[in-house]
């Protein structure tokens, strides 16, 4: 999230993390653009009036260089002309301040489903089904209760469609930039996830490479 109002940025980030999303913060346009280029983001929540580098320029650049990353533009202006201008810059969606947090979450989730390659409404492997929209998981028809991070790891693994996902990629996509790359958080989360999913085991450890389903 790129937002120069510190309190608002921290409050939104806490809320999005409670919803199971990995969130990085940038307080100015230059930092936002740098992070967007370095890290893989599904969605950038972008304040239009940023210092250092204006949000309009950030939006243009992200839209041109990173077409798989979706941009939700935030602004204090709510006129139709402002919205049209924002979308013309390459933004994928537009939300006026002040906004309801539930609407922000819904819009971020909708954009997240559009980012990258098209994915089915539900992800499945055998008798395991994950529904991203409903944030639900079932195995053999029975609900499986997961923590936000466990859900995020499972969603990434299922979305990889059988490919191996490294611990580093899981850490980047499910946690955030402040996560310690030397931590055993990913391994512990996968261990708990395996236990909750039950038998027969679905998550395979690929020695020296990561995990796959």
PyMOL CGO cylinders between C-alpha atoms (Angstrom):
from pymol import cmd
from pymol.cgo import CYLINDER

trace = [
    CYLINDER, 0.00, 0.00, 0.00, 1.34, 3.41, -1.00, 0.3, 1, 1, 1, 1, 1, 1,
    CYLINDER, 1.34, 3.41, -1.00, -0.01, 6.06, 1.38, 0.3, 1, 1, 1, 1, 1, 1,
    CYLINDER, -0.01, 6.06, 1.38, 1.73, 9.02, 3.01, 0.3, 1, 1, 1, 1, 1, 1,
    CYLINDER, 1.73, 9.02, 3.01, -0.75, 9.36, 5.88, 0.3, 1, 1, 1, 1, 1, 1,
    CYLINDER, -0.75, 9.36, 5.88, 1.00, 7.13, 8.38, 0.3, 1, 1, 1, 1, 1, 1,
    CYLINDER, 1.00, 7.13, 8.38, -1.92, 6.41, 10.70, 0.3, 1, 1, 1, 1, 1, 1,
    CYLINDER, -1.92, 6.41, 10.70, -4.25, 5.54, 7.85, 0.3, 1, 1, 1, 1, 1, 1,
    CYLINDER, -4.25, 5.54, 7.85, -1.63, 3.31, 6.20, 0.3, 1, 1, 1, 1, 1, 1,
    CYLINDER, -1.63, 3.31, 6.20, -0.93, 1.41, 9.43, 0.3, 1, 1, 1, 1, 1, 1,
    CYLINDER, -0.93, 1.41, 9.43, -4.64, 0.98, 10.20, 0.3, 1, 1, 1, 1, 1, 1,
    CYLINDER, -4.64, 0.98, 10.20, -5.45, -0.32, 6.72, 0.3, 1, 1, 1, 1, 1, 1,
    CYLINDER, -5.45, -0.32, 6.72, -2.42, -2.61, 6.73, 0.3, 1, 1, 1, 1, 1, 1,
    CYLINDER, -2.42, -2.61, 6.73, -3.48, -4.15, 10.07, 0.3, 1, 1, 1, 1, 1, 1,
    CYLINDER, -3.48, -4.15, 10.07, -6.97, -4.73, 8.75, 0.3, 1, 1, 1, 1, 1, 1,
    CYLINDER, -6.97, -4.73, 8.75, -5.81, -6.30, 5.49, 0.3, 1, 1, 1, 1, 1, 1,
    CYLINDER, -5.81, -6.30, 5.49, -3.40, -8.57, 7.36, 0.3, 1, 1, 1, 1, 1, 1,
    CYLINDER, -3.40, -8.57, 7.36, -6.28, -9.75, 9.54, 0.3, 1, 1, 1, 1, 1, 1,
    CYLINDER, -6.28, -9.75, 9.54, -8.00, -10.66, 6.27, 0.3, 1, 1, 1, 1, 1, 1,
    CYLINDER, -8.00, -10.66, 6.27, -5.06, -12.92, 5.43, 0.3, 1, 1, 1, 1, 1, 1,
    CYLINDER, -5.06, -12.92, 5.43, -3.24, -10.61, 3.02, 0.3, 1, 1, 1, 1, 1, 1,
    CYLINDER, -3.24, -10.61, 3.02, 0.48, -9.88, 2.94, 0.3, 1, 1, 1, 1, 1, 1,
    CYLINDER, 0.48, -9.88, 2.94, 0.94, -6.09, 3.04, 0.3, 1, 1, 1, 1, 1, 1,
    CYLINDER, 0.94, -6.09, 3.04, 3.98, -3.87, 2.44, 0.3, 1, 1, 1, 1, 1, 1,
    CYLINDER, 3.98, -3.87, 2.44, 3.86, -0.11, 3.00, 0.3, 1, 1, 1, 1, 1, 1,
    CYLINDER, 3.86, -0.11, 3.00, 5.41, 2.78, 1.10, 0.3, 1, 1, 1, 1, 1, 1,
    CYLINDER, 5.41, 2.78, 1.10, 5.15, 6.39, 2.24, 0.3, 1, 1, 1, 1, 1, 1,
    CYLINDER, 5.15, 6.39, 2.24, 6.07, 8.07, -1.05, 0.3, 1, 1, 1, 1, 1, 1,
    CYLINDER, 6.07, 8.07, -1.05, 5.88, 7.46, -4.77, 0.3, 1, 1, 1, 1, 1, 1,
    CYLINDER, 5.88, 7.46, -4.77, 9.54, 6.60, -5.31, 0.3, 1, 1, 1, 1, 1, 1,
    CYLINDER, 9.54, 6.60, -5.31, 9.46, 3.89, -2.62, 0.3, 1, 1, 1, 1, 1, 1,
    CYLINDER, 9.46, 3.89, -2.62, 6.18, 2.56, -3.99, 0.3, 1, 1, 1, 1, 1, 1,
    CYLINDER, 6.18, 2.56, -3.99, 7.55, 2.21, -7.51, 0.3, 1, 1, 1, 1, 1, 1,
    CYLINDER, 7.55, 2.21, -7.51, 10.80, 0.64, -6.29, 0.3, 1, 1, 1, 1, 1, 1,
    CYLINDER, 10.80, 0.64, -6.29, 8.93, -1.99, -4.25, 0.3, 1, 1, 1, 1, 1, 1,
    CYLINDER, 8.93, -1.99, -4.25, 6.50, -2.71, -7.09, 0.3, 1, 1, 1, 1, 1, 1,
    CYLINDER, 6.50, -2.71, -7.09, 9.45, -3.44, -9.37, 0.3, 1, 1, 1, 1, 1, 1,
    CYLINDER, 9.45, -3.44, -9.37, 11.33, -5.58, -6.84, 0.3, 1, 1, 1, 1, 1, 1,
    CYLINDER, 11.33, -5.58, -6.84, 8.52, -7.56, -5.24, 0.3, 1, 1, 1, 1, 1, 1,
    CYLINDER, 8.52, -7.56, -5.24, 5.68, -9.47, -6.87, 0.3, 1, 1, 1, 1, 1, 1,
    CYLINDER, 5.68, -9.47, -6.87, 2.38, -7.81, -5.94, 0.3, 1, 1, 1, 1, 1, 1,
    CYLINDER, 2.38, -7.81, -5.94, -1.08, -8.87, -7.04, 0.3, 1, 1, 1, 1, 1, 1,
    CYLINDER, -1.08, -8.87, -7.04, -2.55, -5.46, -6.14, 0.3, 1, 1, 1, 1, 1, 1,
    CYLINDER, -2.55, -5.46, -6.14, -1.11, -2.02, -5.40, 0.3, 1, 1, 1, 1, 1, 1,
    CYLINDER, -1.11, -2.02, -5.40, -3.38, 0.23, -3.31, 0.3, 1, 1, 1, 1, 1, 1,
    CYLINDER, -3.38, 0.23, -3.31, -2.14, 3.63, -4.45, 0.3, 1, 1, 1, 1, 1, 1,
    CYLINDER, -2.14, 3.63, -4.45, -2.86, 7.04, -2.98, 0.3, 1, 1, 1, 1, 1, 1,
    CYLINDER, -2.86, 7.04, -2.98, -2.97, 9.55, -5.82, 0.3, 1, 1, 1, 1, 1, 1,
    CYLINDER, -2.97, 9.55, -5.82, -1.34, 12.45, -3.96, 0.3, 1, 1, 1, 1, 1, 1,
    CYLINDER, -1.34, 12.45, -3.96, 2.04, 11.02, -2.96, 0.3, 1, 1, 1, 1, 1, 1,
    CYLINDER, 2.04, 11.02, -2.96, 5.23, 12.98, -2.23, 0.3, 1, 1, 1, 1, 1, 1,
    CYLINDER, 5.23, 12.98, -2.23, 8.53, 12.49, -4.11, 0.3, 1, 1, 1, 1, 1, 1,
    CYLINDER, 8.53, 12.49, -4.11, 6.84, 10.91, -7.12, 0.3, 1, 1, 1, 1, 1, 1,
    CYLINDER, 6.84, 10.91, -7.12, 3.18, 11.62, -7.80, 0.3, 1, 1, 1, 1, 1, 1,
    CYLINDER, 3.18, 11.62, -7.80, 0.76, 8.71, -7.72, 0.3, 1, 1, 1, 1, 1, 1,
    CYLINDER, 0.76, 8.71, -7.72, -0.24, 9.42, -11.32, 0.3, 1, 1, 1, 1, 1, 1,
    CYLINDER, -0.24, 9.42, -11.32, 3.30, 8.67, -12.49, 0.3, 1, 1, 1, 1, 1, 1,
    CYLINDER, 3.30, 8.67, -12.49, 3.50, 5.56, -10.31, 0.3, 1, 1, 1, 1, 1, 1,
    CYLINDER, 3.50, 5.56, -10.31, 0.23, 4.35, -11.82, 0.3, 1, 1, 1, 1, 1, 1,
    CYLINDER, 0.23, 4.35, -11.82, 1.38, 4.98, -15.40, 0.3, 1, 1, 1, 1, 1, 1,
    CYLINDER, 1.38, 4.98, -15.40, 4.66, 3.16, -14.82, 0.3, 1, 1, 1, 1, 1, 1,
    CYLINDER, 4.66, 3.16, -14.82, 3.14, 0.15, -13.04, 0.3, 1, 1, 1, 1, 1, 1,
    CYLINDER, 3.14, 0.15, -13.04, 0.48, -0.16, -15.72, 0.3, 1, 1, 1, 1, 1, 1,
    CYLINDER, 0.48, -0.16, -15.72, 3.12, -0.07, -18.48, 0.3, 1, 1, 1, 1, 1, 1,
    CYLINDER, 3.12, -0.07, -18.48, 5.86, -2.20, -16.90, 0.3, 1, 1, 1, 1, 1, 1,
    CYLINDER, 5.86, -2.20, -16.90, 3.88, -4.56, -14.67, 0.3, 1, 1, 1, 1, 1, 1,
    CYLINDER, 3.88, -4.56, -14.67, 0.59, -5.35, -16.42, 0.3, 1, 1, 1, 1, 1, 1,
    CYLINDER, 0.59, -5.35, -16.42, -0.13, -8.34, -14.16, 0.3, 1, 1, 1, 1, 1, 1,
    CYLINDER, -0.13, -8.34, -14.16, -0.16, -6.05, -11.10, 0.3, 1, 1, 1, 1, 1, 1,
    CYLINDER, -0.16, -6.05, -11.10, -3.53, -4.38, -10.60, 0.3, 1, 1, 1, 1, 1, 1,
    CYLINDER, -3.53, -4.38, -10.60, -3.81, -0.82, -9.27, 0.3, 1, 1, 1, 1, 1, 1,
    CYLINDER, -3.81, -0.82, -9.27, -6.54, 0.41, -6.91, 0.3, 1, 1, 1, 1, 1, 1,
    CYLINDER, -6.54, 0.41, -6.91, -6.23, 4.20, -6.79, 0.3, 1, 1, 1, 1, 1, 1,
    CYLINDER, -6.23, 4.20, -6.79, -7.27, 6.13, -3.69, 0.3, 1, 1, 1, 1, 1, 1,
    CYLINDER, -7.27, 6.13, -3.69, -8.03, 9.84, -3.71, 0.3, 1, 1, 1, 1, 1, 1,
    CYLINDER, -8.03, 9.84, -3.71, -9.81, 12.47, -1.64, 0.3, 1, 1, 1, 1, 1, 1,
    CYLINDER, -9.81, 12.47, -1.64, -11.53, 13.72, -4.82, 0.3, 1, 1, 1, 1, 1, 1,
    CYLINDER, -11.53, 13.72, -4.82, -14.72, 11.92, -5.77, 0.3, 1, 1, 1, 1, 1, 1,
    CYLINDER, -14.72, 11.92, -5.77, -15.87, 13.71, -8.92, 0.3, 1, 1, 1, 1, 1, 1,
    CYLINDER, -15.87, 13.71, -8.92, -16.62, 11.76, -12.07, 0.3, 1, 1, 1, 1, 1, 1,
    CYLINDER, -16.62, 11.76, -12.07, -13.87, 13.68, -13.89, 0.3, 1, 1, 1, 1, 1, 1,
    CYLINDER, -13.87, 13.68, -13.89, -11.30, 12.60, -11.28, 0.3, 1, 1, 1, 1, 1, 1,
    CYLINDER, -11.30, 12.60, -11.28, -12.39, 8.99, -11.57, 0.3, 1, 1, 1, 1, 1, 1,
    CYLINDER, -12.39, 8.99, -11.57, -12.19, 9.06, -15.36, 0.3, 1, 1, 1, 1, 1, 1,
    CYLINDER, -12.19, 9.06, -15.36, -8.72, 10.63, -15.16, 0.3, 1, 1, 1, 1, 1, 1,
    CYLINDER, -8.72, 10.63, -15.16, -7.54, 7.98, -12.72, 0.3, 1, 1, 1, 1, 1, 1,
    CYLINDER, -7.54, 7.98, -12.72, -8.77, 5.11, -14.87, 0.3, 1, 1, 1, 1, 1, 1,
    CYLINDER, -8.77, 5.11, -14.87, -7.24, 6.74, -17.96, 0.3, 1, 1, 1, 1, 1, 1,
    CYLINDER, -7.24, 6.74, -17.96, -3.86, 6.60, -16.24, 0.3, 1, 1, 1, 1, 1, 1,
    CYLINDER, -3.86, 6.60, -16.24, -4.09, 2.83, -16.14, 0.3, 1, 1, 1, 1, 1, 1,
    CYLINDER, -4.09, 2.83, -16.14, -5.72, 2.26, -12.74, 0.3, 1, 1, 1, 1, 1, 1,
    CYLINDER, -5.72, 2.26, -12.74, -7.89, -0.87, -12.60, 0.3, 1, 1, 1, 1, 1, 1,
    CYLINDER, -7.89, -0.87, -12.60, -10.23, 0.50, -9.94, 0.3, 1, 1, 1, 1, 1, 1,
    CYLINDER, -10.23, 0.50, -9.94, -10.85, 3.74, -8.07, 0.3, 1, 1, 1, 1, 1, 1,
    CYLINDER, -10.85, 3.74, -8.07, -11.97, 4.40, -4.49, 0.3, 1, 1, 1, 1, 1, 1,
    CYLINDER, -11.97, 4.40, -4.49, -12.66, 7.79, -2.93, 0.3, 1, 1, 1, 1, 1, 1,
    CYLINDER, -12.66, 7.79, -2.93, -11.67, 8.78, 0.60, 0.3, 1, 1, 1, 1, 1, 1,
    CYLINDER, -11.67, 8.78, 0.60, -13.13, 8.38, 3.11, 0.3, 1, 1, 1, 1, 1, 1,
    CYLINDER, -13.13, 8.38, 3.11, -14.03, 4.77, 2.36, 0.3, 1, 1, 1, 1, 1, 1,
    CYLINDER, -14.03, 4.77, 2.36, -15.56, 1.84, 4.17, 0.3, 1, 1, 1, 1, 1, 1,
    CYLINDER, -15.56, 1.84, 4.17, -12.95, -0.79, 5.00, 0.3, 1, 1, 1, 1, 1, 1,
    CYLINDER, -12.95, -0.79, 5.00, -15.24, -3.64, 3.91, 0.3, 1, 1, 1, 1, 1, 1,
    CYLINDER, -15.24, -3.64, 3.91, -15.51, -2.08, 0.45, 0.3, 1, 1, 1, 1, 1, 1,
    CYLINDER, -15.51, -2.08, 0.45, -11.73, -1.73, 0.21, 0.3, 1, 1, 1, 1, 1, 1,
    CYLINDER, -11.73, -1.73, 0.21, -11.29, -5.41, 1.09, 0.3, 1, 1, 1, 1, 1, 1,
    CYLINDER, -11.29, -5.41, 1.09, -13.89, -6.46, -1.47, 0.3, 1, 1, 1, 1, 1, 1,
    CYLINDER, -13.89, -6.46, -1.47, -12.26, -4.40, -4.21, 0.3, 1, 1, 1, 1, 1, 1,
    CYLINDER, -12.26, -4.40, -4.21, -8.75, -5.66, -3.38, 0.3, 1, 1, 1, 1, 1, 1,
    CYLINDER, -8.75, -5.66, -3.38, -9.96, -9.26, -3.44, 0.3, 1, 1, 1, 1, 1, 1,
    CYLINDER, -9.96, -9.26, -3.44, -11.72, -8.72, -6.78, 0.3, 1, 1, 1, 1, 1, 1,
    CYLINDER, -11.72, -8.72, -6.78, -8.58, -7.20, -8.31, 0.3, 1, 1, 1, 1, 1, 1,
    CYLINDER, -8.58, -7.20, -8.31, -6.45, -9.98, -6.82, 0.3, 1, 1, 1, 1, 1, 1,
    CYLINDER, -6.45, -9.98, -6.82, -8.54, -12.55, -8.66, 0.3, 1, 1, 1, 1, 1, 1,
    CYLINDER, -8.54, -12.55, -8.66, -7.86, -10.70, -11.91, 0.3, 1, 1, 1, 1, 1, 1,
    CYLINDER, -7.86, -10.70, -11.91, -4.10, -10.41, -11.45, 0.3, 1, 1, 1, 1, 1, 1,
    CYLINDER, -4.10, -10.41, -11.45, -1.73, -12.78, -13.25, 0.3, 1, 1, 1, 1, 1, 1,
    CYLINDER, -1.73, -12.78, -13.25, -3.08, -15.74, -15.15, 0.3, 1, 1, 1, 1, 1, 1,
    CYLINDER, -3.08, -15.74, -15.15, -6.78, -16.47, -15.02, 0.3, 1, 1, 1, 1, 1, 1,
    CYLINDER, -6.78, -16.47, -15.02, -7.68, -18.84, -12.23, 0.3, 1, 1, 1, 1, 1, 1,
    CYLINDER, -7.68, -18.84, -12.23, -10.82, -20.88, -11.61, 0.3, 1, 1, 1, 1, 1, 1,
    CYLINDER, -10.82, -20.88, -11.61, -13.32, -19.66, -9.01, 0.3, 1, 1, 1, 1, 1, 1,
    CYLINDER, -13.32, -19.66, -9.01, -12.27, -22.54, -6.75, 0.3, 1, 1, 1, 1, 1, 1,
    CYLINDER, -12.27, -22.54, -6.75, -8.90, -24.31, -6.48, 0.3, 1, 1, 1, 1, 1, 1,
    CYLINDER, -8.90, -24.31, -6.48, -8.90, -28.07, -6.02, 0.3, 1, 1, 1, 1, 1, 1,
    CYLINDER, -8.90, -28.07, -6.02, -6.63, -31.09, -5.68, 0.3, 1, 1, 1, 1, 1, 1,
    CYLINDER, -6.63, -31.09, -5.68, -8.32, -34.44, -5.24, 0.3, 1, 1, 1, 1, 1, 1,
    CYLINDER, -8.32, -34.44, -5.24, -10.96, -34.07, -2.55, 0.3, 1, 1, 1, 1, 1, 1,
    CYLINDER, -10.96, -34.07, -2.55, -9.50, -30.76, -1.31, 0.3, 1, 1, 1, 1, 1, 1,
    CYLINDER, -9.50, -30.76, -1.31, -11.32, -27.59, -2.41, 0.3, 1, 1, 1, 1, 1, 1,
    CYLINDER, -11.32, -27.59, -2.41, -10.35, -24.00, -1.61, 0.3, 1, 1, 1, 1, 1, 1,
    CYLINDER, -10.35, -24.00, -1.61, -12.77, -21.16, -2.41, 0.3, 1, 1, 1, 1, 1, 1,
    CYLINDER, -12.77, -21.16, -2.41, -10.86, -17.83, -2.40, 0.3, 1, 1, 1, 1, 1, 1,
    CYLINDER, -10.86, -17.83, -2.40, -14.00, -15.68, -2.51, 0.3, 1, 1, 1, 1, 1, 1,
    CYLINDER, -14.00, -15.68, -2.51, -15.65, -17.38, 0.47, 0.3, 1, 1, 1, 1, 1, 1,
    CYLINDER, -15.65, -17.38, 0.47, -12.30, -17.94, 2.24, 0.3, 1, 1, 1, 1, 1, 1,
    CYLINDER, -12.30, -17.94, 2.24, -13.30, -21.54, 2.82, 0.3, 1, 1, 1, 1, 1, 1,
    CYLINDER, -13.30, -21.54, 2.82, -11.56, -24.92, 2.59, 0.3, 1, 1, 1, 1, 1, 1,
    CYLINDER, -11.56, -24.92, 2.59, -13.15, -28.36, 2.54, 0.3, 1, 1, 1, 1, 1, 1,
    CYLINDER, -13.15, -28.36, 2.54, -11.74, -31.85, 2.30, 0.3, 1, 1, 1, 1, 1, 1,
    CYLINDER, -11.74, -31.85, 2.30, -14.02, -34.70, 1.33, 0.3, 1, 1, 1, 1, 1, 1,
    CYLINDER, -14.02, -34.70, 1.33, -16.88, -32.26, 1.89, 0.3, 1, 1, 1, 1, 1, 1,
    CYLINDER, -16.88, -32.26, 1.89, -15.88, -31.43, 5.46, 0.3, 1, 1, 1, 1, 1, 1,
    CYLINDER, -15.88, -31.43, 5.46, -14.85, -27.87, 6.39, 0.3, 1, 1, 1, 1, 1, 1,
    CYLINDER, -14.85, -27.87, 6.39, -11.23, -27.31, 7.41, 0.3, 1, 1, 1, 1, 1, 1,
    CYLINDER, -11.23, -27.31, 7.41, -10.55, -24.36, 9.71, 0.3, 1, 1, 1, 1, 1, 1,
    CYLINDER, -10.55, -24.36, 9.71, -7.29, -22.60, 8.81, 0.3, 1, 1, 1, 1, 1, 1,
    CYLINDER, -7.29, -22.60, 8.81, -5.49, -19.53, 10.09, 0.3, 1, 1, 1, 1, 1, 1,
    CYLINDER, -5.49, -19.53, 10.09, -5.02, -16.67, 7.58, 0.3, 1, 1, 1, 1, 1, 1,
    CYLINDER, -5.02, -16.67, 7.58, -1.39, -17.66, 6.94, 0.3, 1, 1, 1, 1, 1, 1,
    CYLINDER, -1.39, -17.66, 6.94, -2.24, -21.35, 6.54, 0.3, 1, 1, 1, 1, 1, 1,
    CYLINDER, -2.24, -21.35, 6.54, -4.97, -20.38, 4.08, 0.3, 1, 1, 1, 1, 1, 1,
    CYLINDER, -4.97, -20.38, 4.08, -2.53, -18.16, 2.18, 0.3, 1, 1, 1, 1, 1, 1,
    CYLINDER, -2.53, -18.16, 2.18, 0.10, -20.91, 1.90, 0.3, 1, 1, 1, 1, 1, 1,
    CYLINDER, 0.10, -20.91, 1.90, -2.49, -23.42, 0.69, 0.3, 1, 1, 1, 1, 1, 1,
    CYLINDER, -2.49, -23.42, 0.69, -3.87, -20.94, -1.85, 0.3, 1, 1, 1, 1, 1, 1,
    CYLINDER, -3.87, -20.94, -1.85, -0.41, -20.31, -3.31, 0.3, 1, 1, 1, 1, 1, 1,
    CYLINDER, -0.41, -20.31, -3.31, 0.40, -24.02, -3.48, 0.3, 1, 1, 1, 1, 1, 1,
    CYLINDER, 0.40, -24.02, -3.48, -2.88, -24.91, -5.15, 0.3, 1, 1, 1, 1, 1, 1,
    CYLINDER, -2.88, -24.91, -5.15, -2.55, -21.97, -7.53, 0.3, 1, 1, 1, 1, 1, 1,
    CYLINDER, -2.55, -21.97, -7.53, 0.85, -23.28, -8.64, 0.3, 1, 1, 1, 1, 1, 1,
    CYLINDER, 0.85, -23.28, -8.64, -0.97, -26.21, -10.29, 0.3, 1, 1, 1, 1, 1, 1,
    CYLINDER, -0.97, -26.21, -10.29, 1.55, -28.87, -9.30, 0.3, 1, 1, 1, 1, 1, 1,
    CYLINDER, 1.55, -28.87, -9.30, 4.68, -26.75, -9.64, 0.3, 1, 1, 1, 1, 1, 1,
    CYLINDER, 4.68, -26.75, -9.64, 7.13, -26.49, -6.76, 0.3, 1, 1, 1, 1, 1, 1,
    CYLINDER, 7.13, -26.49, -6.76, 6.94, -23.28, -4.72, 0.3, 1, 1, 1, 1, 1, 1,
    CYLINDER, 6.94, -23.28, -4.72, 10.01, -22.25, -2.76, 0.3, 1, 1, 1, 1, 1, 1,
    CYLINDER, 10.01, -22.25, -2.76, 9.93, -21.21, 0.88, 0.3, 1, 1, 1, 1, 1, 1,
    CYLINDER, 9.93, -21.21, 0.88, 11.22, -17.80, -0.22, 0.3, 1, 1, 1, 1, 1, 1,
    CYLINDER, 11.22, -17.80, -0.22, 8.28, -17.28, -2.58, 0.3, 1, 1, 1, 1, 1, 1,
    CYLINDER, 8.28, -17.28, -2.58, 5.80, -18.38, 0.08, 0.3, 1, 1, 1, 1, 1, 1,
    CYLINDER, 5.80, -18.38, 0.08, 7.39, -15.98, 2.56, 0.3, 1, 1, 1, 1, 1, 1,
    CYLINDER, 7.39, -15.98, 2.56, 7.15, -13.11, 0.08, 0.3, 1, 1, 1, 1, 1, 1,
    CYLINDER, 7.15, -13.11, 0.08, 3.59, -13.78, -1.07, 0.3, 1, 1, 1, 1, 1, 1,
    CYLINDER, 3.59, -13.78, -1.07, 1.94, -14.78, 2.21, 0.3, 1, 1, 1, 1, 1, 1,
    CYLINDER, 1.94, -14.78, 2.21, 3.87, -12.69, 4.74, 0.3, 1, 1, 1, 1, 1, 1,
    CYLINDER, 3.87, -12.69, 4.74, 5.46, -9.31, 3.90, 0.3, 1, 1, 1, 1, 1, 1,
    CYLINDER, 5.46, -9.31, 3.90, 8.80, -7.57, 3.40, 0.3, 1, 1, 1, 1, 1, 1,
    CYLINDER, 8.80, -7.57, 3.40, 9.48, -7.51, 7.15, 0.3, 1, 1, 1, 1, 1, 1,
    CYLINDER, 9.48, -7.51, 7.15, 9.45, -11.31, 7.43, 0.3, 1, 1, 1, 1, 1, 1,
    CYLINDER, 9.45, -11.31, 7.43, 12.81, -12.77, 8.44, 0.3, 1, 1, 1, 1, 1, 1,
    CYLINDER, 12.81, -12.77, 8.44, 14.14, -14.80, 5.48, 0.3, 1, 1, 1, 1, 1, 1,
    CYLINDER, 14.14, -14.80, 5.48, 16.03, -17.06, 7.90, 0.3, 1, 1, 1, 1, 1, 1,
    CYLINDER, 16.03, -17.06, 7.90, 12.99, -17.91, 10.01, 0.3, 1, 1, 1, 1, 1, 1,
    CYLINDER, 12.99, -17.91, 10.01, 11.38, -21.36, 10.09, 0.3, 1, 1, 1, 1, 1, 1,
    CYLINDER, 11.38, -21.36, 10.09, 7.91, -19.77, 9.90, 0.3, 1, 1, 1, 1, 1, 1,
    CYLINDER, 7.91, -19.77, 9.90, 7.11, -21.32, 6.52, 0.3, 1, 1, 1, 1, 1, 1,
    CYLINDER, 7.11, -21.32, 6.52, 8.16, -24.81, 7.63, 0.3, 1, 1, 1, 1, 1, 1,
    CYLINDER, 8.16, -24.81, 7.63, 6.10, -24.56, 10.83, 0.3, 1, 1, 1, 1, 1, 1,
    CYLINDER, 6.10, -24.56, 10.83, 3.06, -23.27, 8.95, 0.3, 1, 1, 1, 1, 1, 1,
    CYLINDER, 3.06, -23.27, 8.95, 3.27, -26.10, 6.41, 0.3, 1, 1, 1, 1, 1, 1,
    CYLINDER, 3.27, -26.10, 6.41, 3.58, -28.59, 9.28, 0.3, 1, 1, 1, 1, 1, 1,
    CYLINDER, 3.58, -28.59, 9.28, 0.39, -27.28, 10.91, 0.3, 1, 1, 1, 1, 1, 1,
    CYLINDER, 0.39, -27.28, 10.91, -1.36, -27.17, 7.54, 0.3, 1, 1, 1, 1, 1, 1,
    CYLINDER, -1.36, -27.17, 7.54, -0.52, -30.81, 6.85, 0.3, 1, 1, 1, 1, 1, 1,
    CYLINDER, -0.52, -30.81, 6.85, -1.91, -31.82, 10.23, 0.3, 1, 1, 1, 1, 1, 1,
    CYLINDER, -1.91, -31.82, 10.23, -5.17, -29.96, 9.66, 0.3, 1, 1, 1, 1, 1, 1,
    CYLINDER, -5.17, -29.96, 9.66, -5.66, -31.33, 6.15, 0.3, 1, 1, 1, 1, 1, 1,
    CYLINDER, -5.66, -31.33, 6.15, -5.33, -34.89, 7.41, 0.3, 1, 1, 1, 1, 1, 1,
    CYLINDER, -5.33, -34.89, 7.41, -4.66, -38.13, 5.55, 0.3, 1, 1, 1, 1, 1, 1,
    CYLINDER, -4.66, -38.13, 5.55, -3.60, -38.99, 2.97, 0.3, 1, 1, 1, 1, 1, 1,
    CYLINDER, -3.60, -38.99, 2.97, -1.03, -36.17, 2.93, 0.3, 1, 1, 1, 1, 1, 1,
    CYLINDER, -1.03, -36.17, 2.93, -1.28, -33.72, 0.03, 0.3, 1, 1, 1, 1, 1, 1,
    CYLINDER, -1.28, -33.72, 0.03, 1.68, -31.38, 0.51, 0.3, 1, 1, 1, 1, 1, 1,
    CYLINDER, 1.68, -31.38, 0.51, 4.97, -32.81, -0.70, 0.3, 1, 1, 1, 1, 1, 1,
    CYLINDER, 4.97, -32.81, -0.70, 8.36, -31.48, 0.39, 0.3, 1, 1, 1, 1, 1, 1,
    CYLINDER, 8.36, -31.48, 0.39, 10.76, -31.21, -2.53, 0.3, 1, 1, 1, 1, 1, 1,
    CYLINDER, 10.76, -31.21, -2.53, 14.24, -31.41, -1.03, 0.3, 1, 1, 1, 1, 1, 1,
    CYLINDER, 14.24, -31.41, -1.03, 16.21, -28.21, -1.52, 0.3, 1, 1, 1, 1, 1, 1,
    CYLINDER, 16.21, -28.21, -1.52, 13.43, -26.64, -3.61, 0.3, 1, 1, 1, 1, 1, 1,
    CYLINDER, 13.43, -26.64, -3.61, 10.23, -26.11, -1.60, 0.3, 1, 1, 1, 1, 1, 1,
    CYLINDER, 10.23, -26.11, -1.60, 6.74, -27.57, -1.54, 0.3, 1, 1, 1, 1, 1, 1,
    CYLINDER, 6.74, -27.57, -1.54, 4.09, -28.70, -4.00, 0.3, 1, 1, 1, 1, 1, 1,
    CYLINDER, 4.09, -28.70, -4.00, 0.64, -30.23, -4.15, 0.3, 1, 1, 1, 1, 1, 1,
]
cmd.load_cgo(trace, "trace")
